[in-house]
Amino acid sequence: MTADQLKLSKFLSLVLRHKPEKIGLILDGNGWTDVDELIRLAGLRGNHLTRPLLEQVVASNDKRRFAFSEDGRRIRASQGHSVSIDLALPPSRPPELLYHGTAARFLESIRLEGLFSMRRRHVHLSLDIPTATKVGQRHGQPVVLVVRAQAMSSAGHKF
């Protein structure tokens, strides 16, 4: 990812996951917003954004953080929201194990209290250890926790 793409990805995370009001953006109940309106509002606040650059960022994001609607006219963040939205994703049966990446300094609290979404809407779980490790590295010395996802699903937890 180029420096411009990384900068745009961080901007999109801010306005599509956490603070759409920062540029006057309106998200619908499922987190979608009009692409042309996003481009217009970003430009009014000094953020150069074009449709081709937006398409590059969505396509090149290894964590698939953003998605276009089927008709390509709307965009949303796919995960990690702190704003209240319903992604309208159907529950699915998870694999036997999933992984949670965190920082070592949070381990004692997690052991005492469990995993919580904190300021986000959901707990982030990864399909593999390398991805969970990358997530944990963002917050300090990484630790990867193994989650018995199928057992939790059988006990009534939604995935």
C-alpha positions in Angstrom: 0.0 0.0 0.0 1.4 3.4 -1.0 1.7 6.3 1.5 -1.3 8.0 -0.1 -3.4 4.8 0.1 -2.4 4.3 3.8 -3.4 7.9 4.6 -6.7 7.4 2.8 -7.3 4.1 4.6 -6.9 5.8 7.9 -9.2 8.6 6.9 -11.8 6.1 5.8 -11.5 4.3 9.0 -12.1 7.5 10.9 -15.2 8.6 8.9 -16.8 5.2 8.1 -16.1 3.4 11.5 -15.8 6.1 14.2 -16.6 9.7 13.4 -18.7 10.3 10.3 -19.7 13.7 11.7 -16.1 14.9 11.4 -16.9 15.7 7.7 -20.7 15.8 8.0 -21.2 12.3 6.6 -24.4 10.4 7.2 -24.3 6.6 7.5 -27.5 4.7 7.1 -28.5 2.0 9.7 -26.3 -0.5 8.0 -23.3 1.7 7.8 -23.6 2.6 4.1 -23.0 6.0 2.6 -23.1 7.4 -0.9 -19.6 7.3 -2.6 -20.1 10.6 -4.4 -21.2 12.3 -1.2 -18.1 10.9 0.6 -15.9 12.2 -2.1 -17.6 15.6 -2.0 -17.5 16.0 1.7 -13.9 14.8 1.9 -12.9 17.4 -0.7 -14.6 20.2 1.3 -12.4 19.4 4.3 -9.1 19.3 2.2 -8.9 15.5 1.7 -8.2 14.8 -2.0 -10.3 11.8 -2.8 -11.1 10.3 -6.2 -13.2 7.3 -7.2 -10.1 5.5 -8.7 -8.1 6.1 -5.5 -11.0 4.9 -3.4 -11.3 1.7 -5.5 -7.6 1.1 -5.1 -7.8 1.4 -1.3 -10.8 -0.9 -1.0 -9.2 -3.5 -3.3 -5.7 -3.5 -1.8 -6.7 -3.5 1.9 -5.5 -6.9 3.2 -8.0 -6.9 6.0 -10.9 -6.0 3.7 -11.9 -3.1 6.0 -14.2 -1.5 3.4 -16.7 -2.7 0.9 -18.7 -1.2 -2.0 -22.4 -2.1 -2.4 -23.2 -4.4 -5.3 -24.1 -1.5 -7.6 -20.9 0.4 -6.5 -22.8 3.5 -5.5 -22.3 3.1 -1.7 -19.5 2.3 0.6 -19.1 1.2 4.2 -16.6 -0.1 6.7 -16.9 -3.9 7.0 -15.7 -4.2 10.7 -14.5 -2.4 13.7 -17.2 0.2 14.2 -17.5 2.3 17.3 -20.6 4.0 15.9 -23.9 2.2 16.3 -24.8 0.4 13.1 -26.1 -3.0 12.1 -24.1 -4.7 9.4 -27.0 -7.0 8.8 -24.7 -10.0 8.5 -26.4 -13.4 9.1 -25.0 -15.5 11.9 -22.7 -18.2 10.8 -21.1 -21.3 12.3 -17.5 -20.5 13.1 -14.6 -22.9 12.7 -13.5 -24.9 15.8 -11.0 -22.3 16.8 -10.5 -18.5 16.2 -7.8 -16.3 17.6 -7.8 -13.0 19.4 -4.7 -10.7 19.2 -4.1 -8.4 22.0 -1.2 -6.8 23.9 0.5 -8.5 26.8 -0.4 -5.7 29.2 -4.1 -6.5 28.8 -3.7 -10.2 29.5 -4.4 -10.0 33.3 -7.6 -8.0 32.8 -8.8 -10.4 30.1 -8.1 -13.4 32.4 -10.1 -11.8 35.2 -13.0 -10.3 33.3 -13.0 -12.0 29.9 -13.0 -10.5 26.4 -15.0 -7.4 25.8 -15.6 -5.2 22.7 -14.5 -2.1 24.7 -15.1 1.0 22.5 -16.0 -1.2 19.5 -19.3 -3.0 18.7 -17.8 -6.5 18.5 -14.8 -8.5 19.7 -12.3 -8.9 16.8 -11.4 -12.6 16.2 -9.0 -13.8 13.5 -9.0 -17.0 11.4 -5.3 -17.6 11.9 -2.4 -16.9 14.4 -0.4 -14.6 12.0 -3.3 -12.2 11.6 -4.1 -12.2 15.3 -0.4 -11.5 16.0 -0.5 -8.4 13.7 -3.6 -7.1 15.5 -1.9 -7.6 18.9 1.3 -5.8 17.7 -0.6 -2.6 17.1 -1.1 -2.3 20.9 2.3 -3.5 22.2 3.9 -6.9 22.8 1.5 -9.3 21.1 -0.3 -12.2 22.7 -2.6 -14.5 20.8 -5.5 -16.1 22.7 -7.2 -19.2 21.4 -11.0 -19.0 21.3 -13.0 -22.2 21.2 -15.5 -20.7 18.8 -17.5 -23.8 17.8 -18.1 -24.6 21.5 -19.2 -21.0 22.1 -21.5 -21.1 19.1 -23.1 -24.3 20.4 -23.6 -22.6 23.8 -25.6 -19.8 22.0 -23.0 -17.1 21.2 -23.5 -15.6 17.8 -20.7 -15.4 15.2 
